[in-house]
Structures are given as structure tokens and as C-alpha cells.
Amino acid sequence: MKESITSILIICFLLVLGFFLGKLIKESIKAKLVGSITMIVMILLFMMGIELGEVFINSNLGTSIIIESIVLSSLISISTFLLLFKRKPYQIEKKGKQSFLDPFIGCFKAIMFFCLGVLVYKFTNLSLAEHNISSNYALYTLILLVGLDLVNFSFKDIKINHIKIPIFTIAGTVIGALIFSMLTDYSISESMLISSGYGWFSLSGPMVTSMTNPHYGSLSFMTDLFREIFSIFFLYFLGKSYPQGAIGISGAAALDSALPFIKENCTNEDIKYAIASGFVLTLLAPVFISVFVGLV
């Protein structure tokens, strides 16, 4: 719990710091820094691939856990998207005609950088931790740059209406977990425990493992990881047309790692929804995990 609170404070601090730096530096310098966001995202995905490579090549993980996590994350993503499918309280901003290949190429590049990191680990057993390197460095740089680019947004416009997305996201997660429990031998409490990370795999995996067992922890980790991957696809392909549904799938990641994808593919108003939704779910994830651990 202490670690999750610390992560929230760091994220908020970096966003605020970036926001005020954006008001102080020259526009030309800010433009160059903001223009580097895509490159930082790819570096982050590459580093995550190296750090998580052991999970993907570990034969002990088991095919069943991978299949079950894909099924559960798919059910959650689809349920969440459908609940938010028609909930568009504003008009989508037109940003010019784009080729169909643009989102496909962008999404393909993101997945490929992550897979490249996994391959680097597989053939070298490289450990970033041994060299005092962490993907958090890239993530924190990314959050700072996003805060820098938020200088043109008015946060006073964020209203109670923005809280609708996390509410429907939680409802979509419950529906997905309920269907999953009907299709498998997992109880509804077990399914909810596995689902309660809301895309925050760096929290859910270790926390669930320490409080229950490695099986639940691995399944929770993989479910949230696949959920985040699915959110990238939804944001690239449907973010412009159905932004709230795509943001809902991102879950807690809408506040940090998914925020650059939201910024690139959605509107300025969507970013307010994303920050509010991601912040609420980030606060609730460790709480819900603790509750369902007790029920299991």
C-alpha cells in the first residue's frame, strides 16, 4: 500500500512539475521536448520487454495461465468498451484525414519494441537492475513531458462528469470477471481479485503474489499486461471515434503509460477524462485487491 501511494505522489508531482515548466521555457524548446514523446514511449516499451522477459520465456508460467489471462482481459476490455460505446458528451475534433495504415503502423511499432526487449533478455539474460537501470526512469521522463504538454489545458474544466469513466470501467471489470467465473473453475471472488489491478500490472502482480500465491499473482500480472496491450490497439484504431471506451480499457494506465497514446489519438478534452479516470482507478486498485484477497 505504501508503495502504491508513493507511485501516485510521484506521478502527480511530475505532471505538475512538467505543467509549470511548460509555462517557463521557450515555445521552441517545449515543442522539441514534446516531439520526443513518441521516442520515449518506444524506449519505455523496450525496457519493459527486457524487465518482463523472464515471465514470457519461463516455462513454469504455463500455457494455461497465458490463455486464461487473454480470455479474462478480453472479456474486461470488451465489456468496458461496450458500456462506454455511446457515451460521447462532446464532438470529436477533426485533425485532418489520416491513412488507415497510420494507426496500424504505430501500434505495430509499439508491440515490436516490447517484443524486441523480450528477445534481448532471452538471448542475453540482461538484467537492467544489475546495472541500476529501470524502466521507471523512462516512464517518469515520459510523464514529465506529458505534463509539459498539458500547459495549454484548463484543469478547472474537469467536473464530476469526468468520473463516469472509472465508474463504468469498474462495472465493465465486474461483468468481465463474472463471465470469466462462469466459463472457468474460478469463483467470482477469485476472478475479481485477478481483475482488480485495472491495468496496473506493476502493482497487481507483486501485490497479489505476496498476499496470496504465485499462481494468482502471475494470472493477475498477465491479465493487466494484456489489458494494457489491448488498450493500445483500441486507442490507435478507435481512440478518435470512441475515446471514452478506449480510455476505459486503459484503466489505471490512463494516468501514466497510456496517456501519451491517448494524447496522440484522442482530443484535448479526452485527456481530462483520462487523467481523472486513471487517478481514481490508481487509488482504488490496491484497495480492491486487498478487499478481494480477504474474500478469497
N, C-alpha and C positions, 0 to 999 in steps of 0.2 A: 504493500500500500504506500509506504514511504517513497519507494522508487517511482511509482506512478505519479504521485503528487509532484515530485521533483521534475519529472519529464514535462508535466503540464506547465509548471512555472518557467522552465527553460524555454519552451515553445512560445509562451506568451511574451516573455522578455525579449526574445529575438524578433518577434513580429513587431513589437512596439519600438524596439531599437531601430530596426530597418525603416519603419514608418517615419521616425523623426530624422534619421539620416537622409531620407529621401527629400526632406524639406530643406536640408542644409547644403547638400552637394549640388554641383552644376548639373544642368539638364543633360548635357552631352555625356558626362561621366555616368550619370544614372542610367542613361539609355544603353551604354556599353555593358554595364553590370547586369541590367535586366536581360539584355540579349544573351547573356551566358547561362541563363536558367536551364535551357534545354541540354546544354553540355553537362551541367552539374547533375541533372536528373540521370543522364546516361552513366555518369561516373558512380552515382549512388547505386543504381541497379547492378552495375558490375561488381561493386564492393559487396553488396548484399548477396550476390551469387557466390562469391568466394566464401563469405561467412556461413552461408547456409548450404554450402556444397556437401558437407558431410551428411546432412539429412537426406539429400537426394540420391546419394550413392551408397547409403548404408542399407545393406540387405536385410538387416534386422527390423527395419521400419515396416516392411511387409507391404505386399500389393494391396491387401485388404484395406489398410489404413488410407492409402492413396485414393483408392476407388471410393471409399466411404466419405472422405473429405471432399472429393469432387462433387459427389451427389449432394451432400449437405450444403456446400457453398453455392451450388447451382440452384437448389430449392430456395435458399435465402435470397439470392440475387434476383431470381425471377419474381418471387412473392413481393419483395420490396419494390421492384420496378413497377409491377402491376398496380400496387397500391398508390403509387405516386405518378402513374402514367398520364393522367389527365389534369393533374393539379399544376397548372401554369398560370399564376396570377398576373403575369405581365407578358408583353410581346417579346419574342426573340429578336435581338439586334442583328441586322444584316451586316455581315463582314465581308461581303463580296463572294463571287462564285468560286468554288473550290472543286478540284478534281476528286473523283471518288477514290483515287489511289492515295490521296494525301493522308487521310486518317489511317488507312491500311499500312502505308509505309512507316508512319510514325509509331504505330502500335507494334509493328514487326521489329523495328529498331529497338524499342524498349525491351521486348521479350528477348531479343537476340543478345543484348548487352548483359542481361541477367544470366542467360544460358552460358554465355562466354565465361562469366565469372565462375559458374559451376564447373565448367570444363577445366579452367585453370586450377581449381582446387583438386579435381580428380587426378590430374597428371602431375601435379607438383606438391600436393598436400600443404600448400601455402597457408599459413596462419597469420592473419593480419594482426591479431592480438599479440603475438610474439614480437612483432615489430612496433608495438604501441600505436597501431593504426586501427581505426574503427570507422564503419560506415556512418556513424553518428556525426563525424566531422563534416562529411558531405551533406548529410541531412540538415545539420544546423546552418551550414552555409546557404543551403537552398532556402530554408525558412527565412533567414535574414534578407536574402534577395527578394523573396516574395513580399516581405514586409516593406522593402524599399519601393516596390512597385504599387503598394497599396496607398501611396501618398495621395493619389487622385480620388480615392473613395471616401465617402462620408459615412462614418460608422454610426452617426446619430440617427441614420435612417433605418438601422436594424431594429425591428419591432418584434412583438410577441408572435407575429405571424411566421417568423423565420423558424420558430421552434416546432412547427408542424413536421418538418422533415425528420428530425430524430424520433418523434413520436411514431410516425408511420414506419420508420426504419426498424424500431423495436417491434412493432406489430408484425412486419414482414419477417423478422427473425423468428418470432414465436410461431408463425404459420409454417415457415420452412422447417423448424425443429419438430413441430407436431407431425407434419407429413413424414419426416425422416424417421421418427419413432414408430410410425405405423408401417413403414417399409422395412425396418430392421429390428434387431433384438434390443436396441437401446430404449430405455424408458424416456418419457418426456423430460424428466429432471436431468438425466444424463445428456440428452440432446441439447437442452438449454444451457447446460454447463459448457459443453463443447462450443456452443454458438455465441457465448456471452462476451467474447473479445471484441466483437463488432469490427473486425478487420485489423485489430491491433495485435499482430502475431508476435511481436517482440515482447509483449506483455503476457498474452494468454498462454503461450507455450510454457515458459518457465514457471509462471504462477500456478497454473493448473497442475503441472508436474510435481511441484513442491508440495501442493496441498492434497493431491490425490495419488496418481501413479503415472508412470511414463506413457502408458497406453492412451489415457485421456489427454495427457499433455501433448503427445505427438499428433493426435487427431485434432485437437484444438488449434495447434500451431498450423497444421496443413490446411485446415478449413479456412482460417483467417488469411493465410497466404494466397490460396486460390481465390478467395473473395476479392482480395486486392488486385490480383491479376485480371479477374473478370471485370472489375471496376474500370481498369484501363481500357479494355475493349469497349465497354459501354460508353465511356467518356469520349473516346475517339470517334465512334460511329454514331452515337445518339445524343451526345452532350449538347449539341446545338439545337436539336429538336425537342428533346425531353430532358432538360437539365436536372430537374429535381429528382427524377427517377434514378439518373446516373449518379447524382451526388449521394442519394440514399444508399446505393450499393457500396459506395466508398466507406461508409460508416465512420468510425473514428479517424480513419486516414484522411478524411476530407479536410482536417485541420493541418496536416503536415505533408506526408509524402504524396498524396493525391492532389493536393492543392495546386501545384503547377499544371497538372493535366486539366484541372477544372478551369484555371485561368486561361489556358490556351484554347480550350474548346467551348467554353460557355461565355456568359455575359458578365459585365461588371456586377450586376445585381446578384447573380448566382454566387459570386464569391462571398457575399454577406451571408447567404444561406449556408454555404459550405463551412465557413468559419464557425457560425453559430451551431450548426449540426455537429460538426466534428468536435467542438469543445464540449458540448453536452454529453456526447457518447464517450468521449475520452474520460470524463469524470465518472460516468456510470459503469463503464466496463469493469474496473476492479471491484466495484460494489456488487454487481450482479454475479460475477464469478464467485465471490465469497459467499453469497446467498445460496447459490445452487450447489456449491461444494457441501454446504451444510445439509441440503436436501438429499444429495446423493449418498 
